[in-house]
Amino acid sequence: MKNSDIISWVSYLWCLLLLFGCGEEGLINRGETTLPPPDTTGFLAVDFPTDTGSAWTYINVDTNQEFTRRIEGTRDISGTTHRQMTISDISPVEPDQFNYEAVEHLASNAFYFRLDTEFYDAFPFPILATYFSKTPQALVESAFDIFLPIDNPIFHQKHFPPRRLWDFPLEVGKQWVVFEKIVGIPVTVTRYVVEKNAQITVPAGSFSTYVVYEEVVYGDSAEPLSFLISPPAAYWVAPSVGVVQYRYSRYRATDTLSSQTFALKSVHLPGPNTD
C-alpha cells in the first residue's frame, strides 16, 4: 500500500470517529467513568487494632482487680498463621485466691472448654491465651490455651467450629452467628449491633463507641424440649482502640448469676494501626 493510500485510510477513520464520537462541542465524548465509592460506612476491620505489641489493661469496676490482654507471637492453627492474644493473671488477689480470670470475655462466656462434644463448665478453667486471624471481613478465633490443675498445666484446644468474634463492618442492626453447635446439646451464640456513637467514660478516657450485644441460646438436653437464653453480654467498642468496656454474667442462666463489668484502664498501641 502506498503512503498516500495509508494517509487516506487514516483520515477516513478519523472522520468516522468525529462523526460518531463527538459531543455537541466537537470533542470526542468518551462518556463519564463512574467508580463506586469506597465502602467507608460502619466500623471497618482496620478500625479494630490487632498489631503485635498492642495491650489493653482492664479493671473490674466492683473489685478493682485488673488484668492485661496483649498481642504477641504467632502459631500455626490448621495450616494458617494466627496471632496470639495472651491474658495475664489478675491482681491484686488474696493469698489463697486463684489469680487468673476464670472465663474469657470475648468468646461466649461458659461455652468454651469441651469434653467430647459437650462444654464443660463445672470448673471454669482459666484461659491463658487465644489465637485469632483477621481479614477485612471478620476476626476469627480458632484456638486457645487453658490452665489445668495437672502436671502439665497448659492445655491447647481448637474451637470446632472457629468463632467469628467480629464481623466487619459493624453497623447498627447488623447481626451474625459467633458459632453454632448442633451435635449433642445445641448452642447458638449471636452478636448484634444495637447502637453507635454511644458516649462512655472509663479510666482510660472518654470514647464514642459501638454497642454490641451477645446472646446465647442453648437447649436443656440433646433433644431439647425448651431453650434457655443467657442474659446478653454487652461490649462497647471504640474505633482505633478496641473494646473499652464489657459486661457479662459469669454463669449460664440456670446457675447463680454474677454480673461482671470490666472497664479499660489503659491501652498501649504501637501504631499506626495498619493491620
DRENDO-1510 file (C-alpha; in Angstrom, 1 decimal, always signed):
<recs>
REC; n; res; u; v; w
REC; 1; MET; +0.0; +0.0; +0.0 .
REC; 2; LYS; +1.3; +3.4; -1.0 .
REC; 3; ASN; +2.0; +6.1; +1.6 .
REC; 4; SER; -0.8; +8.2; +0.1 .
REC; 5; ASP; -3.2; +5.4; +0.5 .
REC; 6; ILE; -2.3; +4.9; +4.2 .
REC; 7; ILE; -2.8; +8.6; +4.8 .
REC; 8; SER; -6.2; +8.5; +3.1 .
REC; 9; TRP; -7.3; +5.4; +5.2 .
REC; 10; VAL; -6.2; +7.0; +8.5 .
REC; 11; SER; -8.0; +10.2; +7.5 .
REC; 12; TYR; -11.2; +8.2; +6.8 .
REC; 13; LEU; -11.1; +6.5; +10.2 .
REC; 14; TRP; -10.6; +9.9; +11.9 .
REC; 15; CYS; -13.6; +11.3; +10.2 .
REC; 16; LEU; -15.7; +8.3; +11.4 .
REC; 17; LEU; -14.6; +9.0; +14.9 .
REC; 18; LEU; -15.6; +12.6; +14.6 .
REC; 19; LEU; -18.9; +11.7; +13.1 .
REC; 20; PHE; -20.0; +9.1; +15.7 .
REC; 21; GLY; -18.0; +10.1; +18.8 .
REC; 22; CYS; -18.2; +13.8; +19.0 .
REC; 23; GLY; -20.2; +15.8; +21.6 .
REC; 24; GLU; -22.1; +19.0; +21.0 .
REC; 25; GLU; -18.8; +21.0; +21.2 .
REC; 26; GLY; -17.0; +18.9; +18.6 .
REC; 27; LEU; -14.9; +17.0; +21.3 .
REC; 28; ILE; -14.7; +13.2; +21.4 .
REC; 29; ASN; -17.1; +12.1; +24.1 .
REC; 30; ARG; -15.7; +9.0; +25.8 .
REC; 31; GLY; -18.6; +9.0; +28.4 .
REC; 32; GLU; -18.3; +9.6; +32.1 .
REC; 33; THR; -16.5; +6.9; +34.1 .
REC; 34; THR; -18.2; +6.4; +37.4 .
REC; 35; LEU; -16.3; +4.3; +40.0 .
REC; 36; PRO; -18.2; +3.0; +43.1 .
REC; 37; PRO; -17.2; +5.0; +46.2 .
REC; 38; PRO; -15.1; +3.1; +48.7 .
REC; 39; ASP; -17.1; +1.4; +51.4 .
REC; 40; THR; -16.3; +3.6; +54.4 .
REC; 41; THR; -19.5; +3.1; +56.3 .
REC; 42; GLY; -19.5; +1.5; +59.7 .
REC; 43; PHE; -16.7; +0.2; +61.8 .
REC; 44; LEU; -14.1; -1.4; +59.5 .
REC; 45; ALA; -11.6; -4.2; +60.2 .
REC; 46; VAL; -8.7; -1.7; +60.2 .
REC; 47; ASP; -10.5; +0.2; +63.0 .
REC; 48; PHE; -10.1; -2.8; +65.3 .
REC; 49; PRO; -6.3; -2.7; +66.3 .
REC; 50; THR; -4.5; -6.0; +66.3 .
REC; 51; ASP; -0.9; -5.1; +65.7 .
REC; 52; THR; +1.7; -7.1; +67.6 .
REC; 53; GLY; +2.6; -5.4; +70.8 .
REC; 54; SER; -0.8; -3.9; +71.4 .
REC; 55; ALA; -2.0; -4.2; +75.0 .
REC; 56; TRP; -5.2; -3.5; +76.9 .
REC; 57; THR; -5.5; -3.4; +80.7 .
REC; 58; TYR; -9.0; -3.8; +82.2 .
REC; 59; ILE; -10.2; -3.2; +85.7 .
REC; 60; ASN; -13.2; -4.8; +87.4 .
REC; 61; VAL; -15.4; -1.9; +88.4 .
REC; 62; ASP; -16.6; -3.7; +91.6 .
REC; 63; THR; -13.4; -5.3; +92.9 .
REC; 64; ASN; -10.7; -3.1; +91.4 .
REC; 65; GLN; -8.9; -6.2; +90.2 .
REC; 66; GLU; -7.2; -5.9; +86.8 .
REC; 67; PHE; -5.5; -7.9; +84.1 .
REC; 68; THR; -3.9; -7.2; +80.7 .
REC; 69; ARG; -4.5; -8.7; +77.3 .
REC; 70; ARG; -1.5; -8.5; +75.0 .
REC; 71; ILE; -1.0; -9.5; +71.3 .
REC; 72; GLU; +2.4; -11.3; +71.0 .
REC; 73; GLY; +3.7; -14.1; +68.9 .
REC; 74; THR; +2.1; -16.4; +66.3 .
REC; 75; ARG; +1.1; -20.0; +66.0 .
REC; 76; ASP; +0.1; -22.3; +63.1 .
REC; 77; ILE; -3.5; -23.4; +63.5 .
REC; 78; SER; -4.8; -25.8; +60.8 .
REC; 79; GLY; -2.2; -24.5; +58.3 .
REC; 80; THR; -2.9; -20.8; +58.9 .
REC; 81; THR; -0.9; -18.4; +60.9 .
REC; 82; HIS; -2.8; -17.0; +63.8 .
REC; 83; ARG; -1.8; -14.2; +66.3 .
REC; 84; GLN; -1.6; -15.0; +70.0 .
REC; 85; MET; -3.6; -12.9; +72.5 .
REC; 86; THR; -2.2; -13.6; +76.0 .
REC; 87; ILE; -4.2; -13.0; +79.1 .
REC; 88; SER; -2.3; -12.1; +82.3 .
REC; 89; ASP; -3.1; -13.1; +85.8 .
REC; 90; ILE; -5.4; -10.9; +87.9 .
REC; 91; SER; -4.1; -8.6; +90.6 .
REC; 92; PRO; -4.4; -7.9; +93.4 .
REC; 93; VAL; -5.5; -11.2; +94.9 .
REC; 94; GLU; -5.7; -12.8; +98.3 .
REC; 95; PRO; -3.1; -15.3; +99.2 .
REC; 96; ASP; -5.5; -18.2; +98.7 .
REC; 97; GLN; -7.3; -16.8; +95.7 .
REC; 98; PHE; -6.8; -18.2; +92.2 .
REC; 99; ASN; -5.1; -15.4; +90.3 .
REC; 100; TYR; -6.4; -15.9; +86.8 .
REC; 101; GLU; -9.6; -14.7; +85.3 .
REC; 102; ALA; -11.7; -17.9; +85.0 .
REC; 103; VAL; -13.6; -17.0; +81.9 .
REC; 104; GLU; -12.8; -15.3; +78.6 .
REC; 105; HIS; -14.9; -12.3; +77.8 .
REC; 106; LEU; -14.5; -12.2; +74.0 .
REC; 107; ALA; -15.7; -15.7; +73.2 .
REC; 108; SER; -19.0; -16.7; +74.7 .
REC; 109; ASN; -18.8; -17.0; +78.4 .
REC; 110; ALA; -19.2; -20.5; +79.9 .
REC; 111; PHE; -19.2; -22.1; +76.4 .
REC; 112; TYR; -15.5; -22.7; +75.9 .
REC; 113; PHE; -13.8; -25.9; +77.1 .
REC; 114; ARG; -15.2; -29.1; +75.7 .
REC; 115; LEU; -15.0; -32.7; +76.8 .
REC; 116; ASP; -16.0; -34.8; +73.7 .
REC; 117; THR; -18.9; -32.8; +72.2 .
REC; 118; GLU; -20.2; -31.0; +75.3 .
REC; 119; PHE; -19.0; -27.9; +77.0 .
REC; 120; TYR; -17.6; -28.4; +80.5 .
REC; 121; ASP; -18.2; -25.6; +82.9 .
REC; 122; ALA; -18.3; -27.4; +86.3 .
REC; 123; PHE; -15.0; -25.6; +86.9 .
REC; 124; PRO; -14.3; -22.6; +84.7 .
REC; 125; PHE; -10.7; -23.2; +83.6 .
REC; 126; PRO; -8.6; -20.1; +83.3 .
REC; 127; ILE; -7.8; -19.1; +79.7 .
REC; 128; LEU; -4.1; -18.1; +79.3 .
REC; 129; ALA; -4.1; -17.3; +75.5 .
REC; 130; THR; -6.3; -17.2; +72.4 .
REC; 131; TYR; -5.4; -17.5; +68.8 .
REC; 132; PHE; -7.1; -15.4; +66.1 .
REC; 133; SER; -6.8; -14.4; +62.4 .
REC; 134; LYS; -8.3; -11.2; +60.9 .
REC; 135; THR; -9.4; -10.3; +57.4 .
REC; 136; PRO; -11.3; -7.3; +56.1 .
REC; 137; GLN; -14.5; -9.3; +56.6 .
REC; 138; ALA; -14.0; -10.8; +60.1 .
REC; 139; LEU; -11.9; -11.5; +63.2 .
REC; 140; VAL; -12.0; -15.3; +63.8 .
REC; 141; GLU; -10.7; -17.1; +66.9 .
REC; 142; SER; -9.6; -20.7; +66.2 .
REC; 143; ALA; -7.9; -22.0; +69.4 .
REC; 144; PHE; -7.0; -21.3; +73.0 .
REC; 145; ASP; -4.7; -22.3; +75.8 .
REC; 146; ILE; -6.1; -23.0; +79.3 .
REC; 147; PHE; -4.7; -23.8; +82.7 .
REC; 148; LEU; -5.5; -27.3; +84.1 .
REC; 149; PRO; -4.6; -28.4; +87.7 .
REC; 150; ILE; -2.4; -31.3; +86.4 .
REC; 151; ASP; +1.3; -32.0; +86.0 .
REC; 152; ASN; +1.5; -30.3; +82.6 .
REC; 153; PRO; -0.9; -27.5; +83.2 .
REC; 154; ILE; -1.0; -25.7; +79.8 .
REC; 155; PHE; -3.6; -27.4; +77.5 .
REC; 156; HIS; -4.1; -26.3; +73.9 .
REC; 157; GLN; -7.5; -26.8; +72.3 .
REC; 158; LYS; -9.1; -25.8; +69.0 .
REC; 159; HIS; -12.6; -24.5; +68.5 .
REC; 160; PHE; -15.0; -26.6; +66.5 .
REC; 161; PRO; -16.1; -24.6; +64.6 .
REC; 162; PRO; -13.9; -21.5; +64.8 .
REC; 163; ARG; -15.6; -18.4; +66.3 .
REC; 164; ARG; -16.5; -15.3; +64.3 .
REC; 165; LEU; -16.0; -12.8; +67.1 .
REC; 166; TRP; -16.3; -9.7; +64.9 .
REC; 167; ASP; -18.0; -9.3; +61.6 .
REC; 168; PHE; -16.9; -6.2; +59.6 .
REC; 169; PRO; -18.1; -3.6; +59.1 .
REC; 170; LEU; -20.0; -3.1; +62.3 .
REC; 171; GLU; -23.3; -1.3; +61.6 .
REC; 172; VAL; -26.4; -0.7; +63.7 .
REC; 173; GLY; -28.8; -3.5; +63.0 .
REC; 174; LYS; -26.2; -6.0; +61.9 .
REC; 175; GLN; -26.1; -9.4; +63.5 .
REC; 176; TRP; -24.0; -12.6; +63.0 .
REC; 177; VAL; -23.5; -16.0; +64.4 .
REC; 178; VAL; -20.4; -16.3; +66.5 .
REC; 179; PHE; -20.7; -20.1; +66.5 .
REC; 180; GLU; -23.3; -22.8; +66.4 .
REC; 181; LYS; -23.2; -26.3; +67.8 .
REC; 182; ILE; -25.8; -28.8; +66.7 .
REC; 183; VAL; -24.3; -32.1; +67.9 .
REC; 184; GLY; -25.4; -33.1; +71.4 .
REC; 185; ILE; -26.9; -30.2; +73.3 .
REC; 186; PRO; -27.5; -27.4; +70.8 .
REC; 187; VAL; -25.9; -24.0; +71.4 .
REC; 188; THR; -26.1; -20.8; +69.2 .
REC; 189; VAL; -24.2; -17.6; +70.0 .
REC; 190; THR; -25.2; -14.5; +68.2 .
REC; 191; ARG; -23.9; -10.9; +68.3 .
REC; 192; TYR; -25.8; -7.9; +67.1 .
REC; 193; VAL; -25.0; -4.1; +66.9 .
REC; 194; VAL; -27.6; -2.0; +68.8 .
REC; 195; GLU; -26.1; +1.5; +68.9 .
REC; 196; LYS; -23.3; +3.7; +67.6 .
REC; 197; ASN; -21.9; +7.0; +68.8 .
REC; 198; ALA; -22.6; +5.8; +72.4 .
REC; 199; GLN; -20.5; +8.0; +74.7 .
REC; 200; ILE; -18.8; +6.3; +77.5 .
REC; 201; THR; -16.1; +7.3; +80.1 .
REC; 202; VAL; -13.7; +4.7; +81.6 .
REC; 203; PRO; -10.4; +5.2; +83.4 .
REC; 204; ALA; -8.6; +5.2; +80.1 .
REC; 205; GLY; -10.7; +8.2; +78.9 .
REC; 206; SER; -13.9; +9.1; +77.1 .
REC; 207; PHE; -14.9; +7.4; +73.9 .
REC; 208; SER; -17.5; +7.3; +71.2 .
REC; 209; THR; -18.4; +3.6; +70.8 .
REC; 210; TYR; -20.5; +1.0; +69.0 .
REC; 211; VAL; -22.5; -1.1; +71.4 .
REC; 212; VAL; -22.7; -4.9; +70.6 .
REC; 213; TYR; -24.8; -7.4; +72.5 .
REC; 214; GLU; -24.0; -11.2; +72.6 .
REC; 215; GLU; -26.9; -13.6; +73.2 .
REC; 216; VAL; -26.5; -17.4; +73.9 .
REC; 217; VAL; -29.4; -19.7; +73.2 .
REC; 218; TYR; -29.0; -23.4; +74.2 .
REC; 219; GLY; -31.1; -26.5; +74.8 .
REC; 220; ASP; -31.9; -28.2; +78.1 .
REC; 221; SER; -30.8; -31.6; +76.6 .
REC; 222; ALA; -29.6; -33.3; +73.5 .
REC; 223; GLU; -33.2; -33.4; +72.3 .
REC; 224; PRO; -34.4; -30.2; +73.9 .
REC; 225; LEU; -38.0; -29.6; +74.9 .
REC; 226; SER; -37.1; -26.0; +75.6 .
REC; 227; PHE; -34.4; -23.5; +75.0 .
REC; 228; LEU; -32.7; -21.2; +77.5 .
REC; 229; ILE; -31.4; -17.7; +76.8 .
REC; 230; SER; -28.5; -16.3; +78.8 .
REC; 231; PRO; -28.6; -12.6; +79.8 .
REC; 232; PRO; -26.9; -10.8; +76.9 .
REC; 233; ALA; -23.3; -9.7; +77.3 .
REC; 234; ALA; -22.5; -6.1; +76.2 .
REC; 235; TYR; -19.4; -4.7; +74.5 .
REC; 236; TRP; -18.6; -1.0; +74.0 .
REC; 237; VAL; -16.1; -0.9; +71.1 .
REC; 238; ALA; -14.3; +2.3; +70.0 .
REC; 239; PRO; -12.7; +2.7; +66.6 .
REC; 240; SER; -8.8; +2.6; +66.7 .
REC; 241; VAL; -8.9; +1.5; +70.3 .
REC; 242; GLY; -10.9; -1.8; +70.6 .
REC; 243; VAL; -13.2; -2.9; +73.5 .
REC; 244; VAL; -13.3; -0.2; +76.1 .
REC; 245; GLN; -15.8; -1.8; +78.4 .
REC; 246; TYR; -17.7; -5.1; +78.6 .
REC; 247; ARG; -20.3; -6.6; +80.8 .
REC; 248; TYR; -21.5; -10.2; +81.1 .
REC; 249; SER; -22.9; -12.8; +83.6 .
REC; 250; ARG; -20.3; -15.2; +84.8 .
REC; 251; TYR; -22.5; -18.3; +84.5 .
REC; 252; ARG; -25.3; -19.7; +82.4 .
REC; 253; ALA; -28.9; -18.7; +83.0 .
REC; 254; THR; -29.6; -21.9; +85.0 .
REC; 255; ASP; -26.8; -21.1; +87.6 .
REC; 256; THR; -26.3; -18.3; +90.1 .
REC; 257; LEU; -25.7; -15.2; +88.1 .
REC; 258; SER; -22.7; -12.9; +88.9 .
REC; 259; SER; -22.6; -9.9; +86.7 .
REC; 260; GLN; -19.1; -8.7; +85.9 .
REC; 261; THR; -18.1; -5.3; +84.3 .
REC; 262; PHE; -14.6; -4.6; +83.2 .
REC; 263; ALA; -13.5; -1.1; +82.0 .
REC; 264; LEU; -10.4; -0.2; +80.1 .
REC; 265; LYS; -7.8; +1.3; +82.4 .
REC; 266; SER; -5.0; +1.8; +79.9 .
REC; 267; VAL; -4.1; +0.9; +76.4 .
REC; 268; HIS; -0.8; +0.6; +74.5 .
REC; 269; LEU; -1.0; +0.7; +70.7 .
REC; 270; PRO; +2.4; +0.7; +68.9 .
REC; 271; GLY; +0.7; +2.2; +65.8 .
REC; 272; PRO; +0.0; +3.4; +63.3 .
REC; 273; ASN; -2.6; +0.6; +63.0 .
REC; 274; THR; -2.1; -1.0; +59.6 .
REC; 275; ASP; -3.4; -4.4; +60.3 .
</recs>
